[in-house]
Amino acid sequence: MSIELIGLIVIIPILVILISIFAYNFYLEFNKRSKIINQLSKDNHEILEEKKRQSIFSKEERNWLGKKLAYAGFISPFSETIFLIVSGFFGFLAATFINFAITNPLVFLISWIIFSFFPLLVLKKIIDNRQEEFNFGLKVIIDKVTSMMKSGVGFEQALRKSVVTSKSKFTKDTFNIYLIEKDIIGEDRAFEKMFKLVESKELRIFYLTISIGRQSGGKFSNTLEKLRKTLHDQGEIKQEITASTKEIKVGSYMIVGLVIFIYEMMDNSMEGVLDEHFFGTSEGQIQMFFICVWVAFGLFVNNLLTKVKG
């Protein structure tokens, strides 16, 4: 029996066991995360239902890409066209570089399509960063407003003071829209303009809390206190989930590293036959390209499954 065959008989079962352990741990963490998120959804059920009944969005909306660009801070009417041009050019440029190594029309086309989506990932990252910055600033504002209202300060005055002392310029600029324009265009339309600048569920719930409080005609500091507690609880649970999902992500990269290590061992034992095939022949290069695409796709899907939505 050859050394290569013995190596495969030993390595493959180990790899299968490791993948099974990883899959089982992922199932446990994903199930735990689903239960927590369902509980949070139940806690906010009444507010979300009220949101459906009091939707204030106008019918004149930008398309999906236009909304995302606005959330990222690109509000120019030409931003969509510029973004599409940049995406296509980036994909073409990346595909051209890959074509120098693997000269194949199909590889070139697939590379162009795949890398054309990279600017979209960058856009999403910008949106997530702005959302995280705004939500953090919003929580601080709610804390200050609630404390001041309990001390007898009116809501409008408390909100103005809280916005002025905000350390986040983005949060401050967004709330200034409400403070400056609410008396001109109305509170609902002022919030509507804010919604178009940031994708924040917390901001929508904050709006509904104010709206419901005003309609009831009473002091809504107690409602703000409940909202503050809920947001803080969500933040703590999010940190716990983020810590647990990091282990899953590390496990994925370890498996990829293990596969690369096994490949190198097998290539050395076969005196470079694998490298000669995958990197020295046109057919092997195409096969290696699709293997890399498949691995990258798997890591991307794993990242989506373990991502915590803010």
C-alpha positions as a Markdown table, in Angstrom:
| # | Residue | x | y | z |
|---|---|---|---|---|
| 1 | Met | 0.0 | 0.0 | 0.0 |
| 2 | Ser | 1.5 | 3.4 | -1.1 |
| 3 | Ile | 2.3 | 6.2 | 1.3 |
| 4 | Glu | -0.2 | 8.5 | -0.5 |
| 5 | Leu | -3.1 | 6.1 | -0.1 |
| 6 | Ile | -2.2 | 5.6 | 3.6 |
| 7 | Gly | -2.2 | 9.4 | 4.0 |
| 8 | Leu | -5.6 | 9.7 | 2.4 |
| 9 | Ile | -7.1 | 6.9 | 4.6 |
| 10 | Val | -5.9 | 8.7 | 7.7 |
| 11 | Ile | -6.4 | 12.4 | 6.7 |
| 12 | Ile | -9.9 | 12.1 | 5.1 |
| 13 | Pro | -11.7 | 10.7 | 8.2 |
| 14 | Ile | -10.0 | 13.3 | 10.4 |
| 15 | Leu | -11.2 | 16.0 | 8.0 |
| 16 | Val | -14.7 | 14.6 | 8.0 |
| 17 | Ile | -14.8 | 14.5 | 11.8 |
| 18 | Leu | -13.6 | 18.1 | 12.1 |
| 19 | Ile | -16.2 | 19.3 | 9.6 |
| 20 | Ser | -18.9 | 17.4 | 11.5 |
| 21 | Ile | -17.9 | 19.0 | 14.8 |
| 22 | Phe | -17.8 | 22.4 | 13.2 |
| 23 | Ala | -21.3 | 21.9 | 11.6 |
| 24 | Tyr | -22.8 | 20.7 | 15.0 |
| 25 | Asn | -21.3 | 23.7 | 16.9 |
| 26 | Phe | -22.6 | 26.0 | 14.2 |
| 27 | Tyr | -26.1 | 24.5 | 14.5 |
| 28 | Leu | -26.1 | 25.0 | 18.3 |
| 29 | Glu | -25.0 | 28.6 | 18.1 |
| 30 | Phe | -27.4 | 29.4 | 15.2 |
| 31 | Asn | -30.3 | 27.8 | 17.2 |
| 32 | Lys | -29.4 | 29.8 | 20.3 |
| 33 | Arg | -29.2 | 33.0 | 18.3 |
| 34 | Ser | -32.6 | 32.4 | 16.7 |
| 35 | Lys | -34.2 | 31.9 | 20.1 |
| 36 | Ile | -32.7 | 35.2 | 21.4 |
| 37 | Ile | -33.8 | 37.2 | 18.3 |
| 38 | Asn | -37.3 | 35.7 | 18.5 |
| 39 | Gln | -37.5 | 36.9 | 22.1 |
| 40 | Leu | -36.4 | 40.4 | 21.2 |
| 41 | Ser | -38.9 | 40.5 | 18.4 |
| 42 | Lys | -41.7 | 39.5 | 20.8 |
| 43 | Asp | -40.6 | 42.3 | 23.2 |
| 44 | Asn | -40.9 | 44.9 | 20.4 |
| 45 | His | -44.1 | 43.4 | 18.9 |
| 46 | Glu | -46.5 | 46.1 | 20.0 |
| 47 | Ile | -44.2 | 48.9 | 18.7 |
| 48 | Leu | -43.6 | 47.2 | 15.4 |
| 49 | Glu | -47.3 | 46.6 | 14.9 |
| 50 | Glu | -48.0 | 50.3 | 15.6 |
| 51 | Lys | -45.3 | 51.1 | 13.1 |
| 52 | Lys | -47.3 | 49.2 | 10.4 |
| 53 | Arg | -50.5 | 51.0 | 11.2 |
| 54 | Gln | -48.8 | 54.4 | 11.2 |
| 55 | Ser | -46.5 | 54.1 | 8.2 |
| 56 | Ile | -45.4 | 57.6 | 7.1 |
| 57 | Phe | -43.5 | 56.9 | 3.9 |
| 58 | Ser | -44.5 | 58.7 | 0.8 |
| 59 | Lys | -44.9 | 56.8 | -2.5 |
| 60 | Glu | -42.2 | 58.7 | -4.2 |
| 61 | Glu | -39.2 | 56.6 | -3.3 |
| 62 | Arg | -35.8 | 56.1 | -4.9 |
| 63 | Asn | -35.1 | 52.6 | -6.2 |
| 64 | Trp | -33.2 | 50.1 | -4.1 |
| 65 | Leu | -29.7 | 51.2 | -5.1 |
| 66 | Gly | -30.6 | 54.9 | -4.7 |
| 67 | Lys | -31.8 | 54.2 | -1.1 |
| 68 | Lys | -28.6 | 52.3 | -0.3 |
| 69 | Leu | -26.4 | 55.1 | -1.7 |
| 70 | Ala | -28.4 | 57.7 | 0.4 |
| 71 | Tyr | -27.9 | 55.6 | 3.5 |
| 72 | Ala | -24.1 | 55.7 | 2.7 |
| 73 | Gly | -24.2 | 59.5 | 2.4 |
| 74 | Phe | -24.3 | 59.7 | -1.5 |
| 75 | Ile | -27.4 | 61.8 | -2.1 |
| 76 | Ser | -26.4 | 63.2 | -5.5 |
| 77 | Pro | -28.9 | 62.4 | -8.3 |
| 78 | Phe | -26.0 | 61.1 | -10.4 |
| 79 | Ser | -24.7 | 58.8 | -7.6 |
| 80 | Glu | -26.5 | 55.7 | -9.0 |
| 81 | Thr | -25.0 | 56.1 | -12.5 |
| 82 | Ile | -21.5 | 56.8 | -11.1 |
| 83 | Phe | -21.7 | 53.8 | -8.8 |
| 84 | Leu | -22.7 | 51.5 | -11.7 |
| 85 | Ile | -19.9 | 52.8 | -13.9 |
| 86 | Val | -17.4 | 52.3 | -11.1 |
| 87 | Ser | -18.7 | 48.8 | -10.4 |
| 88 | Gly | -18.4 | 47.8 | -14.0 |
| 89 | Phe | -14.9 | 49.3 | -14.5 |
| 90 | Phe | -13.6 | 47.7 | -11.3 |
| 91 | Gly | -14.9 | 44.3 | -12.4 |
| 92 | Phe | -13.4 | 44.7 | -15.8 |
| 93 | Leu | -10.0 | 45.8 | -14.4 |
| 94 | Ala | -9.9 | 42.8 | -11.9 |
| 95 | Ala | -10.9 | 40.4 | -14.6 |
| 96 | Thr | -8.2 | 41.7 | -16.9 |
| 97 | Phe | -5.5 | 41.0 | -14.2 |
| 98 | Ile | -6.9 | 37.5 | -13.7 |
| 99 | Asn | -6.9 | 37.0 | -17.5 |
| 100 | Phe | -3.1 | 37.5 | -17.5 |
| 101 | Ala | -2.8 | 34.4 | -15.4 |
| 102 | Ile | -5.7 | 32.3 | -16.7 |
| 103 | Thr | -6.5 | 33.1 | -20.4 |
| 104 | Asn | -10.0 | 31.8 | -20.8 |
| 105 | Pro | -13.2 | 33.7 | -21.9 |
| 106 | Leu | -15.4 | 32.0 | -19.4 |
| 107 | Val | -13.0 | 32.8 | -16.5 |
| 108 | Phe | -12.8 | 36.4 | -17.7 |
| 109 | Leu | -16.6 | 36.8 | -17.9 |
| 110 | Ile | -17.2 | 35.2 | -14.4 |
| 111 | Ser | -14.4 | 37.3 | -12.9 |
| 112 | Trp | -15.9 | 40.4 | -14.3 |
| 113 | Ile | -19.4 | 39.6 | -12.9 |
| 114 | Ile | -18.0 | 38.6 | -9.4 |
| 115 | Phe | -15.7 | 41.6 | -9.0 |
| 116 | Ser | -18.4 | 44.0 | -10.2 |
| 117 | Phe | -20.2 | 43.2 | -6.9 |
| 118 | Phe | -17.2 | 44.2 | -4.8 |
| 119 | Pro | -18.1 | 47.9 | -4.7 |
| 120 | Leu | -21.5 | 46.8 | -3.4 |
| 121 | Leu | -19.8 | 45.1 | -0.5 |
| 122 | Val | -17.9 | 48.3 | 0.2 |
| 123 | Leu | -21.1 | 50.3 | 0.1 |
| 124 | Lys | -22.7 | 47.9 | 2.6 |
| 125 | Lys | -19.7 | 48.3 | 4.9 |
| 126 | Ile | -20.1 | 52.0 | 4.8 |
| 127 | Ile | -23.8 | 51.8 | 5.6 |
| 128 | Asp | -23.2 | 49.4 | 8.5 |
| 129 | Asn | -20.6 | 51.8 | 9.9 |
| 130 | Arg | -22.9 | 54.8 | 9.7 |
| 131 | Gln | -25.7 | 52.8 | 11.1 |
| 132 | Glu | -23.6 | 51.7 | 14.1 |
| 133 | Glu | -22.4 | 55.2 | 14.7 |
| 134 | Phe | -25.9 | 56.6 | 14.6 |
| 135 | Asn | -27.4 | 54.0 | 16.8 |
| 136 | Phe | -24.8 | 54.5 | 19.4 |
| 137 | Gly | -25.4 | 58.2 | 19.3 |
| 138 | Leu | -29.1 | 57.7 | 19.5 |
| 139 | Lys | -28.8 | 55.5 | 22.6 |
| 140 | Val | -26.8 | 58.2 | 24.3 |
| 141 | Ile | -29.4 | 60.8 | 23.3 |
| 142 | Ile | -32.3 | 58.7 | 24.6 |
| 143 | Asp | -30.4 | 58.2 | 27.9 |
| 144 | Lys | -29.9 | 62.0 | 28.3 |
| 145 | Val | -33.5 | 62.8 | 27.3 |
| 146 | Thr | -35.0 | 60.3 | 29.7 |
| 147 | Ser | -32.8 | 61.5 | 32.6 |
| 148 | Met | -33.7 | 65.2 | 31.9 |
| 149 | Met | -37.4 | 64.5 | 31.5 |
| 150 | Lys | -37.5 | 62.7 | 34.8 |
| 151 | Ser | -35.9 | 65.8 | 36.3 |
| 152 | Gly | -38.8 | 67.9 | 35.0 |
| 153 | Val | -37.2 | 69.2 | 31.7 |
| 154 | Gly | -39.6 | 69.3 | 28.7 |
| 155 | Phe | -39.0 | 66.9 | 25.8 |
| 156 | Glu | -38.1 | 69.5 | 23.2 |
| 157 | Gln | -35.6 | 71.2 | 25.5 |
| 158 | Ala | -34.1 | 67.9 | 26.6 |
| 159 | Leu | -33.7 | 66.7 | 23.0 |
| 160 | Arg | -32.0 | 69.9 | 21.9 |
| 161 | Lys | -29.5 | 69.8 | 24.7 |
| 162 | Ser | -28.8 | 66.1 | 24.1 |
| 163 | Val | -28.3 | 66.6 | 20.4 |
| 164 | Val | -25.9 | 69.6 | 20.9 |
| 165 | Thr | -23.7 | 67.5 | 23.3 |
| 166 | Ser | -23.6 | 64.5 | 20.9 |
| 167 | Lys | -20.1 | 63.4 | 20.0 |
| 168 | Ser | -21.2 | 62.0 | 16.6 |
| 169 | Lys | -21.4 | 64.6 | 13.9 |
| 170 | Phe | -23.6 | 62.3 | 11.7 |
| 171 | Thr | -26.1 | 61.8 | 14.6 |
| 172 | Lys | -26.1 | 65.5 | 15.3 |
| 173 | Asp | -26.6 | 66.5 | 11.7 |
| 174 | Thr | -29.4 | 63.9 | 11.2 |
| 175 | Phe | -31.3 | 65.1 | 14.4 |
| 176 | Asn | -30.9 | 68.7 | 13.4 |
| 177 | Ile | -33.2 | 68.0 | 10.4 |
| 178 | Tyr | -35.9 | 67.2 | 13.0 |
| 179 | Leu | -35.1 | 70.1 | 15.2 |
| 180 | Ile | -35.0 | 72.7 | 12.4 |
| 181 | Glu | -37.7 | 71.5 | 10.1 |
| 182 | Lys | -40.4 | 70.0 | 12.3 |
| 183 | Asp | -42.1 | 73.3 | 12.8 |
| 184 | Ile | -42.0 | 74.0 | 9.1 |
| 185 | Ile | -42.9 | 70.7 | 7.4 |
| 186 | Gly | -44.3 | 68.9 | 10.4 |
| 187 | Glu | -42.9 | 66.2 | 12.8 |
| 188 | Asp | -43.8 | 63.3 | 10.6 |
| 189 | Arg | -42.2 | 64.6 | 7.4 |
| 190 | Ala | -39.1 | 65.7 | 9.4 |
| 191 | Phe | -38.7 | 62.1 | 10.6 |
| 192 | Glu | -39.3 | 60.9 | 7.1 |
| 193 | Lys | -36.3 | 62.9 | 5.9 |
| 194 | Met | -34.3 | 61.4 | 8.7 |
| 195 | Phe | -35.3 | 57.8 | 7.7 |
| 196 | Lys | -33.9 | 58.4 | 4.2 |
| 197 | Leu | -30.5 | 59.2 | 5.6 |
| 198 | Val | -30.0 | 56.3 | 7.9 |
| 199 | Glu | -31.3 | 52.7 | 8.0 |
| 200 | Ser | -32.1 | 52.5 | 11.7 |
| 201 | Lys | -34.8 | 50.4 | 13.2 |
| 202 | Glu | -34.1 | 52.1 | 16.6 |
| 203 | Leu | -34.8 | 55.6 | 15.1 |
| 204 | Arg | -38.2 | 54.3 | 13.8 |
| 205 | Ile | -39.1 | 53.0 | 17.2 |
| 206 | Phe | -38.0 | 56.3 | 18.8 |
| 207 | Tyr | -40.3 | 58.1 | 16.4 |
| 208 | Leu | -43.2 | 55.9 | 17.2 |
| 209 | Thr | -42.5 | 56.3 | 21.0 |
| 210 | Ile | -42.7 | 60.1 | 20.5 |
| 211 | Ser | -45.8 | 59.9 | 18.3 |
| 212 | Ile | -47.7 | 57.6 | 20.6 |
| 213 | Gly | -46.7 | 59.7 | 23.6 |
| 214 | Arg | -48.0 | 62.9 | 22.0 |
| 215 | Gln | -51.2 | 61.2 | 20.9 |
| 216 | Ser | -51.9 | 60.0 | 24.4 |
| 217 | Gly | -51.4 | 63.6 | 25.6 |
| 218 | Gly | -49.4 | 62.4 | 28.6 |
| 219 | Lys | -45.8 | 62.4 | 29.8 |
| 220 | Phe | -43.9 | 59.7 | 28.0 |
| 221 | Ser | -40.7 | 59.6 | 30.0 |
| 222 | Asn | -41.7 | 56.1 | 31.3 |
| 223 | Thr | -42.1 | 54.9 | 27.7 |
| 224 | Leu | -38.6 | 56.3 | 26.8 |
| 225 | Glu | -37.2 | 54.5 | 29.9 |
| 226 | Lys | -38.6 | 51.2 | 28.6 |
| 227 | Leu | -37.2 | 51.9 | 25.2 |
| 228 | Arg | -33.8 | 52.8 | 26.7 |
| 229 | Lys | -33.7 | 49.5 | 28.7 |
| 230 | Thr | -34.7 | 47.5 | 25.6 |
| 231 | Leu | -32.0 | 49.0 | 23.5 |
| 232 | His | -29.4 | 48.4 | 26.2 |
| 233 | Asp | -30.5 | 44.8 | 26.6 |
| 234 | Gln | -30.3 | 44.4 | 22.8 |
| 235 | Gly | -26.8 | 45.8 | 22.8 |
| 236 | Glu | -25.6 | 43.3 | 25.5 |
| 237 | Ile | -27.2 | 40.4 | 23.7 |
| 238 | Lys | -25.7 | 41.5 | 20.4 |
| 239 | Gln | -22.2 | 41.5 | 22.0 |
| 240 | Glu | -22.7 | 38.0 | 23.4 |
| 241 | Ile | -23.9 | 36.7 | 20.0 |
| 242 | Thr | -21.0 | 38.5 | 18.2 |
| 243 | Ala | -18.5 | 36.8 | 20.6 |
| 244 | Ser | -20.0 | 33.3 | 19.9 |
| 245 | Thr | -20.2 | 33.8 | 16.1 |
| 246 | Lys | -16.5 | 34.8 | 16.0 |
| 247 | Glu | -15.7 | 31.2 | 17.0 |
| 248 | Ile | -17.7 | 29.9 | 14.1 |
| 249 | Lys | -15.8 | 32.2 | 11.7 |
| 250 | Val | -12.4 | 31.2 | 13.1 |
| 251 | Gly | -13.5 | 27.5 | 12.6 |
| 252 | Ser | -14.2 | 28.2 | 9.0 |
| 253 | Tyr | -10.8 | 29.7 | 8.3 |
| 254 | Met | -9.1 | 26.9 | 10.2 |
| 255 | Ile | -10.8 | 24.4 | 7.9 |
| 256 | Val | -9.7 | 26.3 | 4.8 |
| 257 | Gly | -6.1 | 26.4 | 6.3 |
| 258 | Leu | -6.3 | 22.6 | 7.0 |
| 259 | Val | -7.3 | 21.9 | 3.4 |
| 260 | Ile | -4.4 | 24.0 | 2.1 |
| 261 | Phe | -2.0 | 22.2 | 4.5 |
| 262 | Ile | -3.3 | 18.8 | 3.3 |
| 263 | Tyr | -2.9 | 19.9 | -0.3 |
| 264 | Glu | 0.8 | 20.9 | 0.3 |
| 265 | Met | 1.4 | 17.5 | 2.0 |
| 266 | Met | -0.1 | 15.6 | -0.8 |
| 267 | Asp | 1.8 | 17.7 | -3.4 |
| 268 | Asn | 5.1 | 17.1 | -1.6 |
| 269 | Ser | 4.4 | 13.3 | -1.4 |
| 270 | Met | 3.6 | 13.3 | -5.1 |
| 271 | Glu | 6.7 | 15.2 | -6.0 |
| 272 | Gly | 4.9 | 18.3 | -7.2 |
| 273 | Val | 2.4 | 16.6 | -9.5 |
| 274 | Leu | -0.5 | 18.7 | -8.1 |
| 275 | Asp | 1.2 | 22.0 | -8.5 |
| 276 | Glu | 2.2 | 21.0 | -12.0 |
| 277 | His | -1.4 | 20.2 | -12.9 |
| 278 | Phe | -3.2 | 23.1 | -11.2 |
| 279 | Phe | -0.7 | 25.8 | -11.9 |
| 280 | Gly | 1.1 | 24.5 | -15.0 |
| 281 | Thr | -1.7 | 23.5 | -17.3 |
| 282 | Ser | -4.6 | 25.5 | -18.7 |
| 283 | Glu | -7.2 | 22.9 | -17.6 |
| 284 | Gly | -5.7 | 22.8 | -14.0 |
| 285 | Gln | -5.7 | 26.6 | -13.8 |
| 286 | Ile | -9.4 | 26.8 | -14.7 |
| 287 | Gln | -10.2 | 24.1 | -12.1 |
| 288 | Met | -8.2 | 25.9 | -9.4 |
| 289 | Phe | -10.1 | 29.2 | -10.3 |
| 290 | Phe | -13.5 | 27.5 | -9.7 |
| 291 | Ile | -12.2 | 25.9 | -6.5 |
| 292 | Cys | -11.2 | 29.3 | -5.2 |
| 293 | Val | -14.5 | 30.8 | -6.2 |
| 294 | Trp | -16.4 | 28.0 | -4.4 |
| 295 | Val | -14.3 | 28.4 | -1.2 |
| 296 | Ala | -14.8 | 32.2 | -1.3 |
| 297 | Phe | -18.5 | 31.7 | -1.8 |
| 298 | Gly | -18.7 | 29.4 | 1.2 |
| 299 | Leu | -16.9 | 31.9 | 3.4 |
| 300 | Phe | -19.2 | 34.6 | 2.2 |
| 301 | Val | -22.3 | 32.6 | 3.0 |
| 302 | Asn | -20.9 | 31.6 | 6.4 |
| 303 | Asn | -20.3 | 35.3 | 7.1 |
| 304 | Leu | -23.9 | 36.1 | 6.2 |
| 305 | Leu | -25.2 | 33.4 | 8.5 |
| 306 | Thr | -23.2 | 34.5 | 11.4 |
| 307 | Lys | -23.7 | 38.2 | 11.0 |
| 308 | Val | -25.6 | 40.0 | 13.7 |
| 309 | Lys | -28.1 | 42.6 | 12.3 |
| 310 | Gly | -27.9 | 45.8 | 14.3 |
